[in-house]
Amino acid sequence: MNKSESGGSYSLSQLQALESEAIFIIREVVAELEHPALMFSGGKDSIVMLHLAAKAFAPARIPFPVLHIDTGHNFVEVLQVRDQLVAELGVNLVVGSVQDAIDRGLVQEEPSGSRNRLQTRVLLDTAEKYGYNALMGGARRDEEKARAKERIFSFRDDFGQWDPKNQRPELWNLFNTRVHLGESIRVFPISNWTELDIWSYIAQEGITVPSIYYAHVREVFERNGMLFGVHEVCQPHANEPTFMETVRYRTVGDASLTAAVRSEAVTAQEIVVEVAATRITERGATRGDDQVSEAAMEDRKKEGYF
Amino acid sequence: MDLLRFATAGSVDDGKSTLIGRMLYDSKSIFSDQLESIEKTSRERGDEYTDLALLTDGLRAEREQGITIDVAYRYFSTPKRKFIIADTPGHIQYTRNMVTGASTADAAIVLVDARKGLSEQSRRHTFLVSLLQVPHLILAINKMDLVDWSEEVYESIRSEFVDFAAKLDISDLTVIPVSALQGDNVVDASANMPWYKGSTLLHHLETVHIASDRNLVDVRFPVQYVIRPHQSSHHDYRGYAGQVCGGVLRVGDEVVVLPSGMPTRIAAIYAPSGPVESAFAPMSVTICLEDDVDVSRGDMICRQNNRPTVAQDIDAMICWMGSTPLEPGQRLAIKHTTRNARALVQELQYELNINTLHRNSAAVDLKLNEIGRVRLRTTMPLLADEYRRNRQTGGFVLIDEANNNTVAAGMIVNAN
């Protein structure tokens, strides 16, 4: 074990402490809930989750499937890494398709073109179809103020909804995993990690993440003060000139509304330095959907969003 | 860099949210888009100054009512440490939320208003810190700017508090005079209080020694999950996964598995980083044993001559969190380490008034947010230590099986 500055030989670094906590949580899900799945988008947080899950059960395989709610608005680099990791680890990938739900008339495309909100219905339907009663996600409390209030084991009623005023007390590491038939639990093993912890861990462990997280030259245009990459589903309007810029993505979500940031960071270590110095939050810098209202995330979560 | 978890207790009136806001702001941990967002909200509401409480009050209902309802977690780091703040509500009706925040804390900050001195609320918070055995307590005497930075005021509150704390189980107490609004002694030392020679709040949090707070003496390894690969490459592999709750486990150590009492040796220890020679709390590891003994979830690996009590009769302090009262005769589910059982509430010994510390033996029930001492009989033996000795093997939760709500936090006083 590494010696930390203040501790001596029987102490853990903050990354080791967070890693052990997350592994304990993932194991607890598998020990106590019969039908878990891990939500996996190919984004950095879910890749870290998959890495932790592999460690939690080594040398055995990861004993649950991974679930991707596919908006259809993807970055191709992200899907490549998703498929590569799934193949390497030998896990079963289940895809819930928003496009498919639109085609079947289950959900309707929103005027904005964003499919973020549509994911909720597809997630709930897919979980019901496969009988998952525990969904692990890579949400972090530092991302957003409603998430800062959510439990690690977050109970959902039989409509998949979150009731922020009536959360189960969560004491020590004694997690209450009990659910009745039809109800479920969302579990957030990396709740206590920050964006900086994630990148420090990616650098320390040498974890592969999609190339668009690193600085590259891309054709972009400016909208609402943010830089959007030109993409099949993200086209500039007539008054939005495009130009070439060295950028990277801090988050990867629905490609129609995820913005890039100016950056020269081409390695995980350089991103650690950049994130440590940044003055803007990750969602504030890159997500069009969170700027809608003060309580946008809380409202989405109550409906069953991750 | 290591990790320190601390809880803050106090109400909006004591300036708790302002204090946290100040710590985040002065340590440059507030992001500009967050600041812009709360500045905008404050302006729209017509506040005279930017309300830093908006940073932590994340729920719509909290912002509407201007109160903290639930624990919020905040994160910041300095070059020395990463910090996790559990920001807990102060009002008595949210005692359960403060207990939740304190259960995992290494340190707790209790805030008092220098103009008002110790209140019923600060005594209650201090008692809860003691009950939950939070290792380090910091009394922050806030609003010193409103008492002319008076050393006499500080000294009188300090000595009254020290006398009160002496009646409780507080192992480490630090008293710091601050002004959260102006920033004195929060991150930067105060020029207004040259008579105070101690650390600033942040410096204290950065340097308080926490490595010895864990129990490194009594080996306790509750088995969480048994790993059996079912792959030809690992045909005979059986690993016992879990998080170390106490002591130091080493490869080659003689150990016993409880409750069976079967002796064996540790053959290998796998940490997240790979094979290691030793493991200690709070590492999540997988242990392989030399002999093929029967081990399952809920069992515990410990040393031959240092074992927890194997007990079905449990005396414990509990904080009741259910909306309907606890009464003797009730049957509840209990979760203790990785073991699930059922428990019968045999006796309510007394209800403790958390403001006066008076023990009411005539109490017939425990209502929401009340604390009392009970005797439980469990359907299967627990592998238990006193909570004072080990927070992991001494703590438990009670669950109402009808609605699956967590209805009590329990701290074992005595097991036999």
Interface residues (C-beta under 8 A of the other chain):
Chain A: M1 S4 E5 S6 G7 G8 Y10 S11 L12 S13 Q14 Q16 A17 L18 E19 S20 E21 I23 F24 R27 E28 V30 A31 L52 K55 A56 F57 A58 P59 A60 R61 R141 D142 E144 K145 A146 R147 A148 K149 F155 P164 K165 Q167 R168 P169 E170 L171 W172 N173 L174 N176 R178 V179 H180 S191 N192 T194 L196 D197 T278 R279 I280 T281 G284 A285 E294 A295 E298
Chain B: M1 D2 L3 F31 S32 D33 Q34 S37 T41 L55 T56 G58 L59 R60 A61 R63 I69 D70 V71 A72 Y73 R74 Y75 S77 K80 R81 K82 I84 R96 N97 V99 T100 S103 T104 T207 H209 A211 R214 L216 Q224 Y225 I227 R228 P229 H230 Q231 S233 H234 Y237 G239 A241 G242 Q243 V248 Y270 A271 P272 S273 V276 F280 P282 M283 S284 T286 R297 M321 A333 K335 H336 T338 R391 Q392 G395 F396 V397 I399 E401 N404 N405 T406 A409
